């Protein structure tokens, strides 16, 4: 399992517990099976983009918070080469548009 996935899993568990939610309750809020959340937290499966957005909304956090390194977490070894400002802007723009598309679909 790569470091980013491990970071995501640790953050998902942390925010879920901080919100006082069980895996079953988070699954219910996201309209998925209880096993889906368990499999994601065990690293067996990875969430779709839409599910990632729903999980963040259910946890009342921004989606990117699920990927932030927390104190004590090690940065991935292959992260030695940093992204340029234009690459970061392109990623941010892409995610912003994708999130907006999902929110628009949810409002319909």
Buried (B, 14 or more C-beta within 10 A) or exposed (E): EEBBEBBBBBBBEBBBEEBEBEBEBBBBBBEBEBBBBBBBBEEEBEBEEBBBBBBBBBBEBEBEBBEEBEEEEEEEEEEEEEEEEEEEEEEEEEEEEBBEEBEEEEEE
